[in-house]
Amino acid sequence: MEVSEKQGVWYAIVNIFAASKKASGKWMKAEEKLKSDGVRYVEARTGHHGNAMSLTREACSDGYRKFIAVGGDGTVHDVLEGIMFYLETAGPEVSLSDFTLAVIPVGSGNDWIKTAGVPNDVVAAASLFRDGRISRQDVVKVSLLDPEAFPEEKALKLSFMANVGGVGLDARVCKMVNAEKRRGKRGKRLYVSALLYHIIHRVPAFARVLCDGEQVFAGAYLSMAFGIGKYSGGGMRQTPAAVMDDGLLDMTIIPDLPIMKIAKEAPKLFTGKFLTVNELVTSRSREIVVIPYDEALPCAHVCGDPVEVDGEVVGNAPVKFEVLPSQLNVLTL
């Protein structure tokens, strides 16, 4: 197949480990719909020749520009990273706006689709290739910074975000949930039980937060969430007012609060009313930097709390989140 022809063909990355390894059966139902609608696609399955990120990056190098993430939020994240790491080394003639992402949801959380407007049904999602439309969404570059280099921002590792990320409690919850998933467990209760555990055993930390260069917070916090999407953690809404294509990143900081206050307000995470909690610190900006510090030694260089991106723990603060100027095409309702 010629490179020019590949650009019009969908490349499906099928995560065979999604949804307790039931992804293959669900994908077969979606395939029937795609074939009946005459959608041109090829597929690659994780576990045989690589993971979703490496398969996507190789497909980009081969000339493909349209991708189907067949899996959950982790697969969406990995496909995005495959595209972005390809772009990091590609020439200026290739840009993010050349790429299109579609999702066939076969995962357990499926938070990205809730904001993007993709049905949580494989056949209905496959119907979008005929009946849907191409929208745009922002992409966030996440730079894990060297704590020894401040005030210079020296990136030790890069990641890219399609939905929601967090520092502190968020990352600890994700780490526990992902460990349970590897044991074959699934369901919303995983997130709720992990959240309750880490609230009870909370470990407040200290950080300064800069939004577009201005300090908006300094002190003890429990959790920080950063989102271009509204949903994370199996349906929690830490950034319920986020808009995927407005060029801005929503932030919600939960300061260190008394345990009874946390217990009272925690249900609002699932109702969309979380921002009514007065103690929260919120902002909307293009760039956010989180700089941890030690209360006893405020000038010391500190490796801070864990950082999660789209449900994957990627490292530790200090960290910078920045919305990229180009947007990704996505297939939606």
PyMOL commands that set and color helices and strands:
alter all, ss='L'
color gray80, all
select helices_A, chain A and resi 3-6+18-21+23-36+52-62+73-89+96-98+112-116+122-131+169-182+188-200+259-270+274-276
alter helices_A, ss='H'
color red, helices_A
select strands_A, chain A and resi 10-14+41-45+66-71+100-105+133-137+140-145+155-161+164-168+205-211+214-227+249-255+281-285+287-292+306-309+312-316+319-323+328-332
alter strands_A, ss='S'
color yellow, strands_A
deselect
rebuild
show_as cartoon
